[in-house]
Structure formats: structure tokens, C-alpha cells
């Protein structure tokens, strides 16, 4: 028999160009879906609401607002109650969980549920954001595209992050913030290999968004800057308050999650009723609330209203987040931060009566500080401030506010990000684990092997050895045999016999049983070429083995390589280099 099928050996090569092209397509697909998502709820509201603004729910009659909230809640309960519990998982937390524990494989059903569920929630005026659903839609569509192309696991994670970057970029028209958010929140790492495709996806998303919605960002931001260095203590106080209230928001969500196991008609139903009651007295709490934020940025502030909206938004958005409602919390975080900023700006008249303060400036700082503290994304928040204001003067005060708010949450209250609270995921910054997760098995596996059956004749054995393989894979027995063991057996037991008599014998009596050869055989399991080194080590640990055979696809069709624990450890083990000679 022949030693192996023709074409078993293959070229294993990572191409940044191919990944860049995939990222561009992913950016287009994700941004396209985000555009459809925004148009699906913005256009009906613009035609239906009296003000012609998709945020103008306060212009509706009181009973219309109530019935709108209750009706949309009932519809969502009806739809989601027919889904399995795992199919109801939506939002940024779901994306992080799938990337962390499932190599970026996001289910199609959850994607569809997120798309239509968020549209219903936003049309119904619920106090949720659009960016969280956009992140899920972007990552989910990218993952589905990657799965269709049978993309390896380590690339699928990057493609999902590309979808996230495109989604953030298309939502805010902030391409750099999209890149940083994807690296900082989703991948939890910065690497050149990841930066290039994510940048391409984010830029593609921004271009498509600008083609449809124009060059305007999500907010109308006037010229904002710090008037004097005397404002620094007040900025630090603002940041501290944002950190405290951000911690309170995270704790509230964590506390409410204990009731998340109850039926939807109870958890979501009570949420809808509460939102309807609050909307009677505070109609501005309905929707994302960016119309209120834009007014605050222009200095249009009513102190009592801003204070009431702050705590109403904290309650409703935190409740929705804890109960897995199909809406986001990035927008509510920005709303709450802006509310804190304008409240502090109004109070400044008591602390600095002789010094005028730009209230919009503090609203913007509050937005960045709240986003950084709740989402644990300080660099993304800073980039968002810079891109939204198009003013480099915001960097210095923005950095101070973001750092203090982030440290308050992490070091004073010892809280993780809101997304980690939603999913109970622990943050893992282990560099070895990240390396294993980002390394394809094809980069480490050995291809110097041959495949043969258990029983072979002398000619076949010699033909196998002529390729000088290091290992022989007994496919029917799922074992590896050193080729040197077969060569030694032939030398000791065949060539010492009467060669002429041997060649004239019945071929049926000349078979060599490779399973009975003296030698150290290795038991193996199969793994797909799509896997990464983390998958390989996990499989070895699960079955208590040291070797795997790598198949071309997940159907385990063609063997293309072998890999061992030692090969993997050698890949990440530090090997000191000899010092360069002195001149």
C-alpha cells in the first residue's frame, strides 16, 4: 500500500493581506447591518413623532407613551419567551462570553433576536441604548461570515472584534474609538496583527455610515475647553463623583441579577410597568436620550430635571441590563455622565461664583468619565472624547477625569466592568494564554509524517521510509509510531533472513503488523486545522494524551499534520539568545 494520500502535505501560511481583505468585507457587512438597524427604528419614529425627531418621545400624549412602553414590552415577552434561555443572550456581555469561551462563534439565533428585539425596544421608547445591540450585531455578523468561510479560531476572534469596531464606528462616527474599544474591551490586548484588520473594518464602517447619515457625530458638540487651571480640582471632584455613581450603577445591576432567573413576564413585565409609570412624570427618560444630552452640551440645563433624569436612567437602564433586556447600556452611560457633568456645572456657581464655567465642557467630561468607569475602557473613552469634540484641548482634562473615575471603580470599590458583571466572566490577562489563543495549530504542527495501515508488506514499508518521515500515523488504530522503530524492525528481522527465499514466499505471509512492532507508540486524538493552541492543550488535558493529529476541517477529513505538547511548550518557552559580539 502507498504511504499516504497525495496532497496530504500542504503549505501552512498566515497572510496579513488575506486577513485585511476579510476585515474590509466584515466592516462592510457589519456597517451595512448597523445602517439597516438604525434606519429600521429611526425612520418610523421620525415620521410618527410630532417633533420629527426620533428622540422626541416627550412630545407624545401621556397615555400614548404608556401604551407604547407596555405594548412593546408585551411584544418582546411574547417573542423571547418562545426562545430557549441560551438563545435569549444578547448584548456586549454575550459577545465577550462567546469570544472568551467559544473562540468567537456567535450563534445566528441570538443575532436575529438582538436585531429585532432592539428595534422593538427602541421603537417602544425604552430607556436603553443602541450601541450595545450594534456591537452584538457587528460581532455576530462578522462571526457568521467567518464561520461561512471556515475561518480558523484565532482569526475568527479577530473578525468578531472587527465587527465590533465597525459597529462602534458606524454608531458614533468615531473610527478610532471603535478600534480602541474592540482591542480594549473585546480582545483585551493590543497587537499589530490585530490592529491592522480592526482599523480597516472601523474605517470601512465609518465610510458607510457617513455615506448614509452624513459626517455629523452622534452629538452636536460646541467648542469646549478648560478655561483655567483653577478648574482642575473641580474636574477631579467631578471624576470622583462619576466613579462613585458608576460603582453604584454596577452594584445595582449586580444586585438585580439575582432575580434574572424568574419568568420574563415577571422581570420584563415589571420593568415595562415601571418605565411606563416613570414616563408619566419624566417623559425625557424615554429613548436613548441623546436629544437631552445635545441640549446639555449647549448649556440648556434645568437642575432638578437633570438630577431626576440621572437617577431614573440609572434605575431603568440598570434594571434592563440586569434582566437581559435587548437594549444597550453604552448610551445610558453617556447620558448619566452628561447629567452628572451638567449638575456639577450648575453647582459650580456655589463653589466658584466669580468664575464662569462652560457647562457643556463638564457634560462632555462626565460622559467620558462615566464610560471609562462603567465599561472599564479608559482609552476608548478618551478617544471618543477627542473624536466627538475634534478638539485636542479636551485631552488633558479628559485624561484626568477618566483616570480618577476608573481608579475609583477598580481600586476603591474593586469592581469589574459592567459587562463582566453581566456574564460573571473573570478578566484574564495571562500572556501565555493570550499567545496560545492567538496562535494557529498550523503554525506549530509537524508535517514530516506518513500515513499507513496497521498491516503492510515489505515494499510498502520501504516506500514509506523512503520519504524519511519522523513519524508514522496508524490511522485505523489512532496511534503514532516512530519511523525509526519500523526501520529497525526491517533491519533486524527482514534483512537478516534469506532474502531470496523471502522474495519468493507467499505475499500473504509477508505482512508486517505495525501494532506489534517493538517501540513506543503514542495514542492520539483528532483536532481541526481551524483550532488554536489553546484548543489543542485543552483537548490534550481532557484526554490525558500528549499528541494530536490535525485534520484539514472540522469533519476530520484529511490528516495534514501532527502536534505534541512539547511542540506547543517549545513555541512559547523563552529561549535566551547568545549576546552579540562586541565591535
N, C-alpha and C positions, 0 to 999 in steps of 0.2 A: 504493500500500500504506500501511497505517497505520504510524504511527511506532513504536509499542511496544504490547505486550500490556497490557490493562487490569489494574491491580493490581500493576504492577511496583514502583511506589513503595510503600514500607512504612515504618511507624513503627519506628524503632530506639531502644529504651529499656531501660535497666538498672533492674530493680526489686529493691530490697533485700528487699521483702516476699515476693516470689516465691522469692528465694534462701533466705530464712529458713524458708519453708514446706518447701522441698526439703530443707533441712538437718534439720528436725524429722523428716521421713519417713525420711531417711537414718539419723538417730540411732536411730529405732525398728527399722529393718531390721537395722542393724549390731548393736545391742544384742540383738535377738532371736536372731540367728545366734550371737553370743557366748554367750548363755544356753544355747542348744542344744548348743554346743560344750562348755561346762563340764559340763553335765548328762550328756553322752554319755560322758565319762570318769570323772567323779566318782561318779555313782550306781553303776555296776558295781563300782568299787573299794571303795566303802563297804559294799556287800553281800558282797563276796568276801574282803576283807582281814580277818583275825581281830580287829583293833582297832576295826573300824568306821569308820576314818579313811582317806580316800583318799590320805593321805601315809604310811601305816603299812606300808611295804614291809619294814621290818626285822623285822616280826612273822612273815613267811613263812619256811618252811624254806629252807635254803641251796640245795638243788637246785631248788626251785620258783623261786627268784629267778633262778638261772642259766638255766633253761629259758624263763622268761618273757622275759628280755632277748634270748636267742638266737632264740627263736621270733618275737618282734616284729620283730627285725632282718631275719630271713629274709623275713617277710611284706612289709616295706617295700621290700626289694631286689626282690622279685618284682613288686610294683606299679610302682615307679618306673622299673625297667629297661625297661618297656614304653612309657614316655613318651619323647618327644623331649627332648634336652638343655635346650632353652629352656622346655619345659613343666615341668621339674623345679625351676625357680627359685621359691623361696618365701621368706617371712620379711620382716623390715623392710627389708633391703637391696634386695630385689626391688621393694618398694613405692617406695622412694626413686628407684630407677633408672627405673621407669615414669613417675613424676611428673616427674622431671628431663628425661628424653629422649623420652617418649611422651605428654606432656600429660595424664597421669593415666589413660590407657587401660590397665586391668589385665585380662589375659586370664581367661576363665572357667575354662579347664582348670587353670591354676595355682592358682586359688582352690579348686577342688574337691580338687586334690592336697594343698594345705595343710590343708584342713579335716579330711579323713580321715587323712592322714599324721600330723598332730599328735596326733589321737586315739589312733592305734595306738602312737605313740611314748610318750605319757603313760601309756596303759594298760600298756605294756610296762615301765614303770619307768625309762626312760632319763633321764639327768641333763640334762634340758632344761627350759625354762620354757614357760609357757602364754601369756605376754603377747606375745611375738613373733608366734606364729601368730594371736593375736587381732587384732593390728594389721593383718596381711595380710587376714584375714577381713573386718574392718571396712572397710578401704580398698577391697578387692576388691568387696564387696557394694555399697558406695556408688558405685564406678565403673560397675558393671554397671547400676545403677539410672539413673545419669546417661546412660550410653550408650543405654539403652532410650528415654529421653526426648529423645535427640539434643541433649544439653546442650552449649553452646559450650565450647571447650577451657579457657578461663580459669576458667570455673565448674566444670568437671569436676575440676580440680586442687583447688579449694576443697572440693568434695563429697567427694573422696577423703580430704582432711585431716579433714573432719567425721566420716567413718567411723573414722579413727584415734583421734580424740578420744573418740568414743563407746566404742570398744573399750577404751582405757585406763581410762576412767571406769567401765565395767562390770566390768573385771577387778579393779581395786583399790578401787572405790568412792571414787574421788578425782576429782571432776569438774574441778576447777581444774587439777590436774596433767595431766589429759587435754588440756585446752585448750592449755596451755603446751607440752606435748610435741608436739602437732600443729603449732604455729606454729614452735617452735624447731628441731625435728628434721626435719619433713616439708617444710614450706613455706619454711623458712629466712628468714622475715620476719614482722614484726608490722604489721598494718594493721587499721583499723577495719572495712573491708569484709570482711576475713576473720574478725575476732573475733566478730562478731555471730552468723553461722551456726554457727561452730565451738562457741561457748558453748551455743547451743541444742541442738546434737547431743550435746554432752557431758552436759548436764543431762538430756536425754531418756534417754541410756544409763544414767546413774546411777539415775534413777527406776525404769526397768525392772529393773535389777539389784537394787535394794533391794526391789522387789516380789517377786522370786523368792528371793533369797538373804538378805534382811534388811539391816539398817543396819550390820552389822559390816563393818569394813575387812578387807583381806587378812591383817592381822596383829593379834594381841592385844597392844596396847601399854599398859603401865602408865604411871603418872605419871613423866615423865622430865624432868630439868632439870640444868643445871650447878650444882654445889654451891658453887663458889668461883671467883674469877678466877684463883686459883693453878693451875687446871686448863688454862688457855689454852695454855701451852707444850706440854702433853701432847696437847691436841687438835690442835695444829699438827703435832706429830710423827705422830699417827695419820693425819692428812690426807696428809702426805708419803709415808708407807708405802703408803697406799691408791693414791696417784698412781704410785708405783714399781711396785707389783704390778699395777695397771691397765695400765700401759705394758707390763709383761711379758706380760700376757694378750693384748693387741693384737698384740705382736710374735710370740707363739706362734701365733695364728691366721694371721697373715701368712706365717709360715714354713711352716705345714702346708698352706696353699693351693696350694703347688707340686705337690702330689700329687692335687689335685682333678680332674685330667683322667683319672685311672685309672678302670677299671670299678667300678661300685657294689659288686659282690661282694667287691672288694678293700678299698676305702676304708671302706664302711659295715660290711662283714663284720668287718674287724679292729677297728673301733670297738665293735661289739657284743660281740666276744670279750673285748676289754679291759674293757669295762664289767661283763661277767659275772664276770671274774676279780676285779676290784676289789670287787664287791658281796659276794663271799665273806667278805672281811675288813672291809669298810666298808659294811654294808647301808644306812646312813643317806645314802649318796651317791645312792641311787636316788630318782627322782621330782624334783619341784621343790625340795623341802627346806624348805618353809615351816613344817613342824612343828618342825624343829630351830631355825629362826630364832625362832619363838614361844617355845621353851624358853630360848633365849639371852636374849631380851628380858626374861624373868622372872628371869634370873640363874642358870639351870641350866646350868652350864658344866663340861665336862671338858677341860682344857687340851690334852692330847695328841690327843684325838679331834677337837677343833675345828681343830687345826693340820693333821692328816691329811686331814680333810674339805675344808679350804681348797684344798690342792694337788690332791687328787683331783678336786674340782669344776672347778678351773682346767683340768686336763688333759682331762677328758671333755667339758666344755661347749665349750672352745676347739676341740677336735677336731671335735665335731658342727657347730659354727659354720663351721669352715673347709671341711668336706666338703658343705655344703648340706643337712644333715640337717633334716627337717621339724619342728624344735623351736626354741624361742626362747632368747635369752640374757639377757633383762632380768631374769628370775627368778634365774638363776645369778649375775648381777652383784650382786643384792641379797644373795644367800646368801653370796657371797665377802666382800662388805663387812661383813656382820654377823659373819662368822667373824674377820676382821681386828680388828673392834672388840672382841669378847669376849676375843681373845688379848691385845690391848693392855690391856684392863681387868684381866685376870689378872696381867699383868706389872707393873701399877701398884703392886702390893704391894711390889715391889723398889725402885721409884723414890720412892714416897710411902707408906711403911709406916704412918705415923701418921695418914693421911688416908683415910677410906673413900671409895670410888668406886662409883658406880652402873654396873655392867657393862652393863645394858640400855641405858643412855644412850649408851655408846660403841658398842654394836652398832648402834643407830639412826644415829648419826653416820657410822659406817663404811658403812652401806647408802647413805646419801645421797652420800658422797664417792666411792664406787665407781661408782655410777650416773652421776654427773656426769662422772667422768674417762673412763670407757669409752665411754659413749654420747655424750659431749660435749653434755650437756643440763643445764647447771648450774641454770637457773631452774626447769626441770621437776623436778629432784631436790629443790630447796628447797621447792617447792610440795607435793611428795609427803611430805616430812618434816612439814610443817605440817599437812597434812590427815590423815596417819596418826596423828600424836600428839595432834591437836587442842589443841596447847599452843604459844602464841606464844613461850614461853621457849626453844624449840628454835631459833628463827630466828638469834640471834646466833652461837652455836657452830656451827650448821649452815652459815651463810654462810662462816665462817672455814674449816671443813673442806672445803666444796665448792670454794671459790676456790683454795685451796692445791693440792688434788688435781688440779683442772682445769689449773692453770698448770704443774704438774709434767709432765703428759702433753703439753700443747701446746707449752710453751716450753723445757722441758728435753730431752724426748725427741722433740719435733717430730712427733708422731703425730696423724693424723686420728681421727675416731670409728671404732668397730669396724664400723659399717655402711658407711662409705666404704671401708674396707679390704676388706670383702667384695665390693664392687661395682667397686672401682677408680675411683670417682667423685671428681672434684675438687670441692671446695667453691667455689662461685661466688657472691660477694656483690655482683656488679656491679649497681648500682641501675638503670641503663638497661635491662639485660637483664630484670630483675625487672619493671620498668614495662611493657616490651613483652610479656612473658609474661602479664601480668595485665590487658592491655587488649584488648578485643574489636575486631575489624575493623569491626564495625557502628558503633562509636563514632567512627571516623575517616573512613570511606569517604564518598564523594560520591554523591549520588543525583540530581544535576542532569544527566541524560543521557537520550538516546533511543536506541532500537534501530531499525535499518533494514537492508534488504538491500543488496547491492552495487549493483544496478541499480534505479533508481527514476525515476518520471516527475516532471514539474514540480509537479503538485498535491500529490503525496505529500511532495516535498521541502519545499514551502511549509508543509504541515501539520506536518511535523517541526519546522521552525524556529519555528512559532507558539508552541511551548511554551518557547522561549528556553533550550534546553539549552546547557550549556557544551561537552559532548562528544557525539559520535555513535558508537555502537558498531556496527561492521560484523560481525555475529555470524558469518556464513559465512566471513569472512576472518580472524576473531580479531584485528581491528585497531580502534584508536580514531582518530577524525577530529575535529578541531576544528570545531564548528558554524559558526564564522566563515569557515572555508575554503569550506564549501558555500554559505553566504550570499554570499560574494564571487564565487564562480563564477556563481551565478544572476544576480547584478547585472551582471557583466561580459559574460557570454556569452549570456544569455537575454533580459534586458530590453532590450538594445541591438539585438536582432533585430526584424524586423517582427512585432509582437505578433499582428495579425490573421491573418497567414499562418501564424504559429506555432501558433495555436489551431486552425486548420483542417487542419493536417497530420495524417498518419497517426500515431496514438499509439505504434506500434512504433518509430518513428524519433525519438521524443522522450525516450528513456531517458537518464538521467544515470548514468555509470559512476563511482561514488564512489571506486573504487580508482585511477582515473586523474586525479582532481582534484588540482590543484597544492596542496601542503600537506605538513605534517609529520605522518605517521601513526605511531602507536605500536603496536608488537607487544605482545600481552598473553597471559597465561596465566590459567587459572581457579583460584579458591580458594573454599572453602566459607565461608559466613557463620559457621560454628562455629569458625573459626580465630581465632588471636590475632595480634598484630602481629609477634611473633617468627616465627610460621609464614609470614607474608607476606614478611618480609625474607629469610628463608631461601630461599623459592621464587624471589624476585627474583634473589638471588645465584646460585642454582643455574642459572637460565636466562639470566642476564645481561640482564635486562629491568628497566624502571623502572615498569611499570604492570601491574595485575591487575584482572580483573573478578570481582566477588563474586557467587556463586550462593547461592540460598536453602538448599541442602542439599549433602550430600557426593556426590549423584548429578548435581550440576551442572545442575539443572533450571531454574530461573528466575533471570535476572540481576537483582540488586537494588541493585548499587552498583559503583563503580569506586574504586580506591585506588592511590596512587602512592608512590614512595619519599619524595618531598618532603613529602607529607601526613603520613607517619609521622614523619619527622625534625622537622617543624614541631610535632608533638604533644608530643615530649619535649624540644625545644630550649628553653633558658632564654630568657625574654623579660622584660627588666627593666621594671618599672612606673615610671611617672612619679611623682616624690615628691609626697606630699600637700601642699597649700598650707598655710602656717603661719597660725595664727589671728592 
